[in-house]
Amino acid sequence: MTAEPLWCLDAVELAERIRRREVSARQVMDAHLARMDAVNPQLNAVVLALPEQARAEADAADAALARGDAVGPLHGVPVTIKVNTDQAGCPTDNGVVALKDLVAERDSPTVGNFRKAGAIVIGRTNTPCLSMRWTTENSLHGNTLNPWDPARTPGGSSGGAGAATASGIAPINQGNDIAGSVRYPAYCCGVVGLRPSYGRVPARNYSSPKPRPISAQLMAVQGPLTRTVRDARLALRVMAAGDVGDARWVDAPLEGPPAPKRVALVPDPAGRGVQPAIRASVLQAGSWLAEAGYEVEEVEPPRLGEVADLWARMAMADTIRSLDATIEQVGDEGIRRAIGFWHEVMPKCGPQDTLDALAERDAMLQDWQDFLERWPVVVMPNSAEPAFRVGEDLIDVETTRRLIAAQLPQLAIPVLGLPAVSVPTGTHDGLPMGVQIVAGRFREDLCLAAAEAVEVKAGMTLPIDPKTA
């Protein structure tokens, strides 16, 4: 029997094999760099490859093992970093032509934690201009394609990370999420995407000239995209290490106390409509969880639609408004058109609306905390539709209205700062299907345990070779 290629293995197995010296870090690195060379020209997932640096670090990793040095949990394992995240010596360009020479002088805490764990960065992944679309294209690096179907978005804004994960470029690929930017690419590309709790993973871009808007501080988090749930668990442990660079970081345990195995199933969030295949995926996941010993009931968390609507009231007069001048100065045509439609679709908000929304958020979070005492796990769609068609967010106002409505599950969770994991359930008409699993604050362990039960039954075969049509 032919041995499985190294680029097909997940991070947990690669790290174990390297530690046992069954394979060298250099062999692992060469295999993944070769896979990148084979598939990335079709996908444009990685827009800055780092082969020489990666091979040198792999050789150093092997030398450390030969000396008997203590090694981290990801020693010699390849990862990628998104181009909106500071990595020393690389541009933090955020998909913007005017920022192509903004070279970071030091690592963000996210990159620093990966390095301390022994991971090796092999490349940087694509994002839409200013990382604010649910698709991944920009005038600096071009379009990233979905390996399942090039006519469909790989998601955004971490679409490069999603495509890299699904195609075997690296087993762990970093992303960030303010409105679905980890969970949605994971859904579109048929992989696992974990959005940690607010405060769980330290983050800071030292290259940024000004502080983040308050709504971004409250909603944006760093998270991994992986092909297996166990890799997501390992990546979370690595990424969650403390760092003085982020005052929001909370030293919370990764494993909480035992909780009842009860699932609130939400096939149609807020009753606003989902496509039949989406509903079927949620019901299927509920059935699998029942087989795994969970008590499953169709019941919706409080004010779910209102929570999702609060995203716009928090962000439009704050995070989005703060981007308007930047978009005007350096944005490409895609971000100008897409955010222009957002301004027409979203409610007109001012500073007082943002303050009122923050106050309402506190009450909504308390309602959810009470609900999650009874139903510790919530399972809902990622989106009301399969992966959007490429360019759909640039058509017109009414199309944008439909797309934003479809993303209700993506918008609600950042408002509350809760953890959520996107896990695939299979495919329909050649596209990945999946669900989003949510739990209480700092209970990623509950999300991941339920996701594992779904993963076992779904039986997704990854990585995949990119489809060309």
Salt bridges, closest charged atoms under 4 A:
ASP10 OD2 - ARG230 NE 2.66
GLU13 OE2 - ARG17 NH2 2.76
GLU16 OE1 - ARG20 NH1 3.94
GLU22 OE2 - ARG20 NE 2.69
ASP30 OD1 - ARG26 NE 3.12
ASP30 OD1 - ARG55 NE 2.85
GLU57 OE2 - ARG115 NH1 3.71
ASP59 OD2 - ARG26 NH1 2.93
ASP69 OD2 - ARG67 NH2 2.76
ASP93 OD2 - HIS141 NE2 3.08
ASP101 OD2 - LYS100 NZ 3.29
ASP107 OD2 - ARG115 NE 2.71
GLU137 OE2 - ARG133 NH2 2.86
ASP177 OD2 - ARG183 NE 2.90
ASP177 OD1 - ARG195 NH1 3.16
ASP246 OD1 - ARG248 NE 3.33
GLU291 OE1 - LYS457 NZ 3.04
GLU306 OE1 - ARG303 NE 3.34
ASP309 OD2 - ARG272 NH2 3.05
ASP324 OD2 - ARG321 NH1 2.91
ASP324 OD1 - HIS343 NE2 3.01
GLU360 OE2 - ARG313 NH2 2.85
ASP367 OD2 - ARG303 NH1 3.29
GLU385 OE2 - ARG402 NE 2.70
GLU392 OE2 - ARG402 NH2 2.81
ASP393 OD2 - ARG133 NE 2.82
GLU398 OE2 - ARG401 NH2 3.32
ASP429 OD2 - HIS428 NE2 3.39
GLU444 OE1 - ARG200 NH2 2.78
ASP445 OD2 - ARG443 NH2 2.87
GLU452 OE2 - ARG233 NH1 3.02
ASP465 OD1 - ARG35 NH2 2.90
